[in-house]
Amino acid sequence: MSDSEAHGVRVHLDRLLAERGMTLTELAERVGVTVVNLSVLKNGRARAIRFSTLTRLCEVLDCQPGDLLSHDGGDESLSGNNLLN
């Protein structure tokens, strides 16, 4: 099971880059992160993202966090009050 399947979060970086005619290398330079780290995020293998990185990605890509990330649900153990217990 891949990391994205385990947590249900999908990253739409490929689509956003294609729509903007931007390369991963260009985005990495403009955001201030390594191409390797962006590649990990793009391929759904990231386990976390800093809010500062998310903010910078959204600024550079002129998007909202919901344009970059989505959640497809599915894992009932992660929903509702279970996170608070």
All heavy atoms as an XYZ file, in Angstrom:
642
protein
N       0.850     -1.176      0.000
C       0.000      0.000      0.000
C       0.895      1.238      0.000
O       1.798      1.368      0.801
C      -0.897     -0.010      1.245
C      -1.774      1.220      1.358
S      -2.825      1.284      2.846
C      -3.745     -0.199      2.736
N       0.638      2.191     -0.929
C       1.440      3.407     -1.002
C       1.037      4.360      0.112
O      -0.028      4.223      0.721
C       1.265      4.088     -2.356
O      -0.014      4.678     -2.443
N       1.897      5.359      0.376
C       1.587      6.346      1.405
C       0.292      7.078      1.102
O      -0.512      7.332      1.989
C       2.729      7.362      1.541
C       3.924      6.803      2.274
O       3.756      5.801      2.995
O       5.026      7.358      2.130
N       0.068      7.435     -0.181
C      -1.154      8.159     -0.519
C      -2.384      7.297     -0.288
O      -3.436      7.806      0.080
C      -1.118      8.678     -1.957
O      -1.042      7.607     -2.865
N      -2.278      5.983     -0.490
C      -3.395      5.098     -0.202
C      -3.621      4.998      1.298
O      -4.750      4.890      1.757
C      -3.140      3.714     -0.784
C      -3.191      3.678     -2.295
C      -2.720      2.353     -2.859
O      -2.113      1.558     -2.115
O      -2.939      2.118     -4.047
N      -2.561      5.033      2.083
C      -2.673      4.891      3.529
C      -3.387      6.075      4.162
O      -4.147      5.905      5.100
C      -1.284      4.726      4.153
N      -3.161      7.281      3.669
C      -3.764      8.454      4.287
C      -4.839      9.089      3.421
O      -5.553      9.955      3.885
C      -2.713      9.487      4.688
C      -1.768      9.863      3.602
N      -2.153     10.469      2.445
C      -0.432      9.699      3.504
C      -1.107     10.683      1.679
N      -0.045     10.210      2.288
N      -4.984      8.684      2.163
C      -6.047      9.171      1.303
C      -5.854     10.573      0.757
O      -6.758     11.118      0.152
N      -4.686     11.172      0.965
C      -4.422     12.513      0.445
C      -3.785     12.394     -0.927
O      -2.834     11.635     -1.114
C      -3.500     13.315      1.400
C      -3.107     14.643      0.785
C      -4.184     13.519      2.738
N      -4.336     13.109     -1.881
C      -3.811     13.129     -3.242
C      -3.183     14.486     -3.517
O      -3.712     15.520     -3.102
C      -4.932     12.900     -4.266
C      -5.688     11.610     -4.064
C      -4.873     10.411     -4.540
N      -5.600      9.184     -4.303
C      -5.234      8.278     -3.426
N      -4.171      8.444     -2.697
N      -5.927      7.176     -3.256
N      -2.067     14.478     -4.221
C      -1.352     15.708     -4.583
C      -1.521     15.911     -6.085
O      -1.277     14.994     -6.870
C       0.145     15.609     -4.213
C       0.881     16.878     -4.585
C       0.299     15.320     -2.724
N      -1.925     17.104     -6.475
C      -2.234     17.414     -7.865
C      -1.175     18.332     -8.486
O      -1.493     19.179     -9.317
C      -3.622     18.041     -7.965
C      -4.670     17.227     -7.278
N      -5.125     16.021     -7.772
C      -5.313     17.419     -6.103
C      -6.024     15.521     -6.939
N      -6.157     16.343     -5.925
N       0.059     18.125     -8.090
C       1.148     18.977     -8.554
C       1.381     18.823    -10.051
O       1.624     19.825    -10.743
C       2.416     18.649     -7.758
C       3.538     19.664     -7.777
C       3.055     21.059     -7.465
C       4.619     19.253     -6.795
N       1.299     17.625    -10.588
C       1.480     17.404    -12.029
C       0.519     18.264    -12.843
O       0.908     18.924    -13.799
C       1.263     15.939    -12.398
C       2.497     15.093    -12.197
O       3.608     15.637    -12.201
O       2.340     13.873    -12.035
N      -0.752     18.224    -12.459
C      -1.775     18.978    -13.185
C      -1.514     20.476    -13.109
O      -1.576     21.177    -14.129
C      -3.168     18.659    -12.636
C      -4.289     19.442    -13.315
C      -5.660     19.083    -12.767
N      -5.760     19.078    -11.322
C      -5.961     20.164    -10.577
N      -6.060     21.346    -11.132
N      -6.054     20.061     -9.266
N      -1.206     20.972    -11.916
C      -0.964     22.398    -11.741
C       0.257     22.855    -12.533
O       0.241     23.934    -13.139
C      -0.801     22.743    -10.255
C      -2.077     22.597     -9.425
C      -1.766     22.706     -7.937
C      -3.100     23.631     -9.833
N       1.314     22.051    -12.527
C       2.506     22.398    -13.305
C       2.187     22.432    -14.795
O       2.603     23.360    -15.503
C       3.636     21.401    -13.021
C       4.313     21.515    -11.662
C       5.247     20.330    -11.441
C       5.068     22.824    -11.531
N       1.463     21.437    -15.280
C       1.111     21.379    -16.701
C       0.256     22.574    -17.098
O       0.494     23.199    -18.147
C       0.386     20.075    -17.016
N      -0.712     22.917    -16.270
C      -1.587     24.055    -16.566
C      -0.822     25.374    -16.632
O      -1.217     26.286    -17.344
C      -2.691     24.170    -15.507
C      -3.723     23.080    -15.561
C      -4.695     23.117    -14.394
O      -4.564     23.969    -13.479
O      -5.593     22.253    -14.395
N       0.281     25.448    -15.893
C       1.056     26.691    -15.835
C       2.300     26.652    -16.728
O       3.064     27.611    -16.777
C       1.437     26.974    -14.382
C       0.217     27.471    -13.601
C       0.283     27.105    -12.154
N      -0.880     27.600    -11.426
C      -2.080     27.001    -11.426
N      -2.294     25.912    -12.120
N      -3.077     27.511    -10.728
N       2.518     25.525    -17.381
C       3.683     25.397    -18.252
C       4.990     25.535    -17.492
O       5.962     26.102    -17.987
N       5.021     24.998    -16.287
C       6.172     25.134    -15.398
C       6.797     23.768    -15.146
O       6.092     22.767    -15.073
C       5.703     25.759    -14.072
C       6.795     26.164    -13.125
S       6.147     26.856    -11.558
C       5.278     28.295    -12.130
N       8.103     23.740    -15.011
C       8.788     22.486    -14.689
C       8.933     22.348    -13.184
O       8.845     23.335    -12.436
C      10.189     22.433    -15.321
O      11.006     23.444    -14.704
C      10.132     22.627    -16.820
N       9.188     21.126    -12.753
C       9.424     20.866    -11.335
C      10.670     21.613    -10.868
O      10.694     22.153     -9.756
C       9.568     19.361    -11.098
C       9.422     18.884     -9.670
C       8.013     19.147     -9.144
C       9.732     17.407     -9.573
N      11.677     21.673    -11.717
C      12.918     22.387    -11.371
C      12.652     23.867    -11.169
O      13.130     24.471    -10.198
C      13.975     22.175    -12.473
O      14.229     20.780    -12.598
C      15.263     22.900    -12.137
N      11.889     24.474    -12.061
C      11.553     25.898    -11.927
C      10.766     26.141    -10.653
O      11.023     27.102     -9.919
C      10.755     26.358    -13.144
C      10.378     27.826    -13.094
C       9.517     28.267    -14.263
O       9.293     27.463    -15.194
O       9.059     29.419    -14.236
N       9.789     25.278    -10.378
C       8.991     25.428     -9.162
C       9.869     25.312     -7.928
O       9.746     26.116     -6.996
C       7.872     24.384     -9.125
C       6.952     24.442     -7.909
C       6.204     25.771     -7.840
C       5.968     23.269     -7.932
N      10.758     24.342     -7.904
C      11.653     24.156     -6.752
C      12.480     25.408     -6.503
O      12.618     25.854     -5.353
C      12.567     22.956     -6.986
N      13.016     25.989     -7.565
C      13.821     27.206     -7.419
C      12.990     28.358     -6.876
O      13.430     29.098     -5.989
C      14.437     27.593     -8.761
C      15.530     26.642     -9.211
C      15.985     26.898    -10.643
O      15.449     27.804    -11.326
O      16.888     26.160    -11.093
N      11.785     28.517     -7.395
C      10.928     29.639     -6.987
C      10.375     29.477     -5.579
O      10.160     30.454     -4.870
C       9.806     29.819     -7.998
C      10.344     30.297     -9.355
C       9.278     30.466    -10.399
N       8.304     31.472    -10.007
C       7.213     31.749    -10.713
N       6.957     31.098    -11.831
N       6.377     32.671    -10.301
N      10.163     28.216     -5.166
C       9.623     27.955     -3.825
C      10.741     27.932     -2.781
O      10.533     28.302     -1.630
C       8.828     26.632     -3.818
C       8.453     26.199     -2.404
C       7.574     26.763     -4.675
N      11.936     27.501     -3.202
C      13.051     27.432     -2.270
C      13.179     26.077     -1.591
O      13.604     25.993     -0.439
N      12.793     25.022     -2.304
C      12.961     23.656     -1.808
C      13.701     22.861     -2.872
O      13.829     23.301     -4.010
C      11.607     22.972     -1.471
C      10.884     23.710     -0.362
C      10.721     22.873     -2.694
N      14.172     21.680     -2.503
C      14.913     20.871     -3.465
C      13.962     20.181     -4.438
O      12.793     19.918     -4.106
C      15.764     19.795     -2.762
O      14.888     18.853     -2.137
C      16.708     20.412     -1.738
N      14.474     19.871     -5.615
C      13.704     19.113     -6.598
C      13.350     17.747     -6.021
O      12.248     17.238     -6.243
C      14.486     18.971     -7.923
C      13.752     18.066     -8.892
C      14.734     20.324     -8.550
N      14.261     17.158     -5.263
C      14.007     15.843     -4.655
C      12.800     15.914     -3.728
O      11.907     15.051     -3.790
C      15.259     15.332     -3.904
C      14.938     14.085     -3.098
C      16.392     15.074     -4.872
N      12.743     16.933     -2.880
C      11.605     17.052     -1.960
C      10.303     17.278     -2.709
O       9.262     16.711     -2.344
C      11.834     18.171     -0.949
C      12.791     17.761      0.144
O      13.045     16.586      0.354
N      13.352     18.728      0.835
N      10.323     18.087     -3.758
C       9.112     18.292     -4.548
C       8.707     17.013     -5.275
O       7.524     16.726     -5.410
C       9.308     19.410     -5.564
C       9.024     20.824     -5.088
C       9.085     21.788     -6.261
C       7.702     20.944     -4.370
N       9.681     16.257     -5.719
C       9.399     14.990     -6.393
C       8.716     14.011     -5.444
O       7.765     13.319     -5.828
C      10.687     14.388     -6.952
O      10.428     13.188     -7.615
N       9.188     13.960     -4.211
C       8.566     13.107     -3.193
C       7.111     13.525     -2.982
O       6.209     12.682     -2.922
C       9.368     13.165     -1.868
C       8.590     12.547     -0.718
C      10.708     12.473     -2.032
N       6.868     14.826     -2.917
C       5.510     15.336     -2.756
C       4.671     15.001     -3.985
O       3.555     14.470     -3.873
C       5.543     16.849     -2.528
C       4.198     17.542     -2.377
C       3.480     17.057     -1.125
C       4.383     19.050     -2.342
N       5.200     15.270     -5.164
C       4.477     15.051     -6.425
C       4.084     13.592     -6.614
O       3.001     13.293     -7.109
C       5.353     15.514     -7.590
C       4.728     15.343     -8.955
C       5.616     15.869    -10.049
C       6.751     14.978    -10.368
N       6.466     13.915    -11.311
N       4.951     12.690     -6.195
C       4.697     11.262     -6.382
C       3.886     10.627     -5.257
O       3.721      9.409     -5.216
C       6.019     10.520     -6.577
C       6.674     10.912     -7.878
O       6.008     11.038     -8.900
N       7.970     11.136     -7.847
N       3.398     11.448     -4.332
C       2.531     10.950     -3.271
C       3.253     10.209     -2.167
O       2.633      9.460     -1.418
N       4.556     10.389     -2.056
C       5.323      9.676     -1.027
C       5.607     10.542      0.205
O       6.165     10.045      1.183
C       6.634      9.167     -1.617
C       6.440      8.101     -2.687
C       7.735      7.450     -3.116
N       8.840      8.371     -3.262
C       9.227      8.946     -4.409
N       8.566      8.700     -5.514
N      10.263      9.753     -4.430
N       5.217     11.810      0.165
C       5.461     12.689      1.314
C       4.551     12.290      2.463
O       3.391     11.933      2.268
C       5.224     14.146      0.928
N       5.088     12.352      3.660
C       4.295     12.030      4.841
C       3.795     13.284      5.535
O       2.908     13.214      6.385
C       5.128     11.189      5.804
C       5.652      9.932      5.084
C       6.278      8.980      6.009
N       5.285      7.921      6.180
C       5.148      7.202      7.260
N       5.928      7.396      8.269
N       4.238      6.271      7.335
N       4.383     14.424      5.186
C       3.990     15.699      5.795
C       4.458     16.824      4.887
O       5.307     16.627      4.019
C       4.632     15.838      7.176
N       3.883     18.006      5.106
C       4.329     19.205      4.418
C       4.237     20.364      5.402
O       3.253     20.477      6.141
C       3.505     19.483      3.135
C       4.052     20.691      2.387
C       2.039     19.620      3.437
C       3.458     20.883      1.008
N       5.248     21.179      5.434
C       5.231     22.346      6.318
C       4.236     23.366      5.767
O       4.122     23.533      4.556
C       6.605     22.998      6.385
C       7.650     22.163      7.063
C       8.999     22.909      7.016
N      10.064     22.078      7.484
C      10.476     22.043      8.751
N       9.898     22.807      9.640
N      11.449     21.239      9.107
N       3.542     24.048      6.665
C       2.621     25.093      6.220
C       3.362     26.166      5.435
O       2.822     26.712      4.471
C       1.890     25.732      7.401
C       0.748     24.906      7.926
C       0.499     24.858      9.282
C      -0.087     24.195      7.077
C      -0.560     24.115      9.781
C      -1.143     23.444      7.562
C      -1.383     23.410      8.924
N       4.588     26.462      5.818
C       5.353     27.479      5.092
C       5.624     27.037      3.651
O       5.561     27.842      2.721
C       6.660     27.803      5.812
O       7.455     26.640      5.962
N       5.885     25.739      3.456
C       6.095     25.215      2.106
C       4.788     25.217      1.328
O       4.750     25.614      0.156
C       6.679     23.795      2.158
O       7.910     23.825      2.881
C       6.919     23.241      0.762
N       3.709     24.812      1.954
C       2.404     24.823      1.314
C       2.023     26.246      0.907
O       1.547     26.477     -0.211
C       1.346     24.228      2.244
C      -0.077     24.156      1.713
C      -0.155     23.330      0.435
C      -0.999     23.590      2.787
N       2.261     27.189      1.787
C       1.973     28.599      1.492
C       2.773     29.075      0.293
O       2.233     29.696     -0.629
C       2.291     29.482      2.719
O       1.444     29.083      3.798
C       2.089     30.948      2.419
N       4.055     28.765      0.277
C       4.921     29.195     -0.822
C       4.517     28.522     -2.140
O       4.501     29.175     -3.193
C       6.378     28.888     -0.470
C       7.366     29.540     -1.351
C       7.427     31.058     -1.139
N       8.310     31.587     -2.164
C       7.940     32.446     -3.108
N       6.732     32.943     -3.110
N       8.782     32.837     -4.029
N       4.171     27.240     -2.099
C       3.688     26.556     -3.301
C       2.436     27.245     -3.845
O       2.319     27.482     -5.055
C       3.375     25.087     -3.001
C       4.554     24.147     -2.889
C       4.116     22.817     -2.282
C       5.205     23.924     -4.249
N       1.514     27.575     -2.966
C       0.280     28.230     -3.387
C       0.549     29.629     -3.951
O      -0.084     30.036     -4.932
C      -0.716     28.304     -2.231
S      -1.414     26.691     -1.809
N       1.492     30.348     -3.362
C       1.843     31.670     -3.879
C       2.419     31.563     -5.290
O       2.004     32.283     -6.200
C       2.849     32.359     -2.955
C       2.261     32.801     -1.638
C       3.308     33.272     -0.639
O       4.530     33.116     -0.874
O       2.885     33.798      0.413
N       3.369     30.665     -5.462
C       4.043     30.519     -6.758
C       3.094     29.976     -7.814
O       3.106     30.423     -8.970
C       5.302     29.631     -6.620
C       5.873     29.280     -7.974
C       6.347     30.329     -5.760
N       2.253     29.016     -7.446
C       1.328     28.405     -8.399
C       0.011     29.176     -8.532
O      -0.839     28.810     -9.342
C       1.039     26.953     -7.994
C       2.215     25.997     -8.085
C       1.878     24.671     -7.417
C       2.634     25.798     -9.539
N      -0.138     30.235     -7.728
C      -1.360     31.046     -7.726
C      -2.588     30.155     -7.565
O      -3.483     30.111     -8.413
C      -1.468     31.875     -9.005
C      -2.591     32.904     -8.927
O      -2.920     33.340     -7.809
O      -3.153     33.243     -9.987
N      -2.574     29.396     -6.459
C      -3.670     28.468     -6.199
C      -3.997     28.449     -4.714
O      -3.328     29.097     -3.908
C      -3.310     27.063     -6.685
S      -2.008     26.249     -5.727
N      -5.000     27.704     -4.370
C      -5.389     27.471     -2.987
C      -4.927     26.076     -2.577
O      -4.744     25.202     -3.438
C      -6.916     27.570     -2.845
C      -7.465     28.955     -3.091
C      -6.992     29.941     -2.048
O      -7.045     29.664     -0.844
N      -6.514     31.092     -2.496
N      -4.759     25.818     -1.267
C      -4.352     24.480     -0.834
C      -5.247     23.366     -1.389
O      -4.765     22.293     -1.742
C      -4.433     24.553      0.693
C      -4.167     25.992      0.998
C      -4.834     26.746     -0.128
N      -6.529     23.625     -1.520
C      -7.454     22.636     -2.051
C      -7.251     22.335     -3.531
O      -7.715     21.317     -4.029
N      -6.571     23.235     -4.249
C      -6.222     22.970     -5.642
C      -5.047     22.006     -5.725
O      -4.911     21.256     -6.684
C      -5.838     24.269     -6.369
C      -6.958     25.279     -6.396
O      -8.130     24.873     -6.497
O      -6.653     26.489     -6.314
N      -4.204     22.038     -4.720
C      -2.985     21.241     -4.682
C      -3.206     19.880     -4.029
O      -2.640     18.881     -4.445
C      -1.897     22.014     -3.924
C      -0.516     21.410     -3.843
C       0.084     21.216     -5.227
C       0.392     22.303     -3.007
N      -4.069     19.837     -3.006
C      -4.306     18.622     -2.231
C      -5.791     18.294     -2.196
O      -6.625     19.192     -2.148
C      -3.824     18.812     -0.785
C      -2.384     19.253     -0.571
C      -2.170     19.610      0.897
C      -1.433     18.168     -1.007
N      -6.095     17.014     -2.183
C      -7.474     16.585     -1.956
C      -7.448     15.317     -1.109
O      -6.432     14.642     -1.019
C      -8.201     16.339     -3.283
O      -7.612     15.266     -3.986
N      -8.569     15.031     -0.505
C      -8.695     13.838      0.329
C      -9.856     13.025     -0.204
O     -10.956     13.539     -0.382
C      -8.945     14.233      1.792
C      -9.016     13.067      2.702
N     -10.203     12.529      3.119
C      -8.049     12.316      3.264
C      -9.961     11.491      3.908
N      -8.669     11.347      4.012
N      -9.612     11.756     -0.457
C     -10.664     10.924     -1.017
C     -11.350     10.047      0.023
O     -12.093      9.141     -0.325
C     -10.157     10.090     -2.192
C      -8.999      9.192     -1.840
O      -8.428      9.355     -0.757
O      -8.649      8.329     -2.667
N     -11.126     10.344      1.303
C     -11.821      9.611      2.363
C     -11.435      8.155      2.395
O     -10.313      7.791      2.134
N     -12.387      7.344      2.730
C     -12.171      5.910      2.668
C     -11.776      5.275      3.974
O     -12.272      4.222      4.300
N     -10.894      5.875      4.769
C     -10.435      5.239      6.006
C     -11.242      5.780      7.176
O     -10.996      6.854      7.662
C      -8.943      5.494      6.224
C      -8.382      4.678      7.384
O      -9.175      4.139      8.179
O      -7.155      4.588      7.490
N     -12.199      5.008      7.618
C     -13.088      5.432      8.697
C     -12.351      5.677     10.007
O     -12.776      6.469     10.826
C     -14.177      4.375      8.909
C     -14.937      4.047      7.657
C     -16.340      4.587      7.668
O     -16.832      4.891      8.751
O     -16.929      4.712      6.589
N     -11.204      5.017     10.197
C     -10.471      5.193     11.451
C      -9.856      6.570     11.568
O      -9.485      7.006     12.644
C      -9.365      4.140     11.581
O      -8.361      4.348     10.599
N      -9.772      7.305     10.456
C      -9.201      8.646     10.486
C     -10.265      9.736     10.543
O      -9.949     10.904     10.563
C      -8.331      8.880      9.240
C      -7.094      8.009      9.129
C      -6.380      8.273      7.805
C      -6.149      8.243     10.287
N     -11.525      9.363     10.567
C     -12.579     10.359     10.498
C     -13.167     10.636     11.870
O     -13.001      9.896     12.821
C     -13.678      9.871      9.550
O     -14.270      8.708     10.081
N     -13.880     11.745     11.934
C     -14.657     12.097     13.116
C     -13.826     12.304     14.361
O     -12.702     12.777     14.334
N     -14.403     11.926     15.488
C     -13.792     12.168     16.794
C     -12.636     11.239     17.114
O     -11.981     11.404     18.121
C     -14.854     12.074     17.900
C     -15.816     13.222     17.822
O     -15.474     14.296     17.334
N     -17.030     13.016     18.319
N     -12.381     10.243     16.266
C     -11.293      9.323     16.536
C      -9.954     10.062     16.621
O      -9.046      9.609     17.301
C     -11.194      8.252     15.443
C     -12.355      7.275     15.529
O     -12.964      7.127     16.567
N     -12.659      6.655     14.406
N      -9.831     11.185     15.936
C      -8.581     11.940     15.988
C      -8.395     12.627     17.330
O      -7.289     12.969     17.708
C      -8.563     13.000     14.871
C      -8.472     12.449     13.461
C      -8.579     13.592     12.455
C      -7.195     11.673     13.248
N      -9.472     12.838     18.050
C      -9.408     13.547     19.333
C      -9.240     12.598     20.511
O      -8.943     13.030     21.602
C     -10.667     14.396     19.524
C     -10.922     15.445     18.444
C     -12.246     16.136     18.708
C      -9.792     16.457     18.386
N      -9.437     11.335     20.303
C      -9.361     10.369     21.397
C      -7.980      9.828     21.582
O      -7.191      9.707     20.754
C     -10.333      9.214     21.148
C     -11.761      9.698     21.168
O     -12.089     10.681     21.833
N     -12.617      9.018     20.422
